[in-house]
Amino acid sequence: MPMLVVSSKGQIVLPVGLRNRLGLGAGARLEVLEEPDGLELRVVRPVVTTEVEALAGMVTAPAKGAPRRLADFDAASLLKRSRGGAA
């Protein structure tokens, strides 16, 4: 288990092997939690926001059968078809 030393400025240095394994670079953020038996450090990972438009086309389904039309999914059209054409 690596040992950390606190400097006169209150700073600690994480060993390079630990930083590499955790993917920590300059400016990385750590959360410090005080526990009854000591301190716990947690890496704070930023959540990247993405526009919905950027997600278009990520998932594609294999084409099976005849192409569908919008009317195929319209609730009123489905109800009309199930009643035999009567509205």
C-alpha positions in Angstrom: 0.0 0.0 0.0 1.5 3.3 -1.0 2.3 5.9 1.7 1.5 9.5 1.2 3.3 12.4 2.9 1.7 15.7 3.6 3.8 18.7 2.8 4.1 21.9 4.8 1.5 23.4 2.5 -0.9 20.5 3.2 -0.4 18.9 -0.2 0.0 15.2 -1.0 1.5 13.5 -4.0 0.0 10.4 -5.4 2.6 7.8 -6.6 2.9 7.7 -10.4 1.8 4.1 -10.7 -1.5 4.9 -8.8 -2.1 8.0 -11.0 -1.6 6.0 -14.2 -3.9 3.2 -13.1 -6.6 5.6 -12.2 -6.1 7.8 -15.2 -5.4 10.9 -13.2 -3.6 13.8 -14.7 -3.0 17.5 -13.8 -6.2 19.1 -12.6 -7.9 15.8 -11.7 -10.4 16.2 -8.9 -10.6 14.0 -5.8 -13.4 14.0 -3.2 -12.2 13.6 0.4 -14.6 11.8 2.8 -13.9 11.7 6.5 -14.5 8.3 7.9 -14.4 7.2 11.6 -11.1 5.4 11.0 -9.5 7.8 8.5 -10.0 9.5 5.1 -11.3 8.1 1.9 -10.4 9.6 -1.5 -12.7 9.2 -4.5 -12.0 10.2 -8.0 -14.6 12.7 -9.3 -15.2 12.0 -13.0 -16.8 14.7 -15.1 -20.0 13.8 -16.8 -19.9 14.7 -20.5 -23.1 16.1 -21.8 -24.2 15.3 -25.4 -26.8 16.8 -27.6 -29.6 14.3 -28.5 -28.9 14.9 -32.2 -25.4 13.5 -31.8 -27.0 10.2 -30.8 -28.9 9.7 -34.0 -27.8 6.5 -35.9 -26.0 4.9 -32.9 -28.4 2.0 -32.9 -29.6 0.4 -36.0 -31.9 -2.6 -36.4 -31.5 -5.0 -39.2 -34.2 -4.6 -41.9 -36.8 -7.4 -41.8 -39.7 -7.5 -44.2 -41.5 -4.6 -45.9 -40.7 -1.0 -45.0 -43.1 0.5 -42.5 -44.9 3.8 -42.9 -45.8 6.3 -40.2 -49.5 5.3 -40.6 -48.5 1.8 -39.5 -47.8 3.2 -36.0 -50.7 5.7 -35.8 -53.1 4.6 -33.0 -56.2 5.8 -34.9 -55.3 3.9 -38.0 -54.7 0.8 -36.0 -58.0 1.1 -34.3 -59.8 1.7 -37.6 -58.1 -1.5 -39.1 -59.1 -3.6 -36.0 -62.7 -2.5 -36.4 -62.8 -3.6 -40.0 -62.6 -0.1 -41.5 -65.4 1.5 -39.5 -64.6 4.7 -37.6 
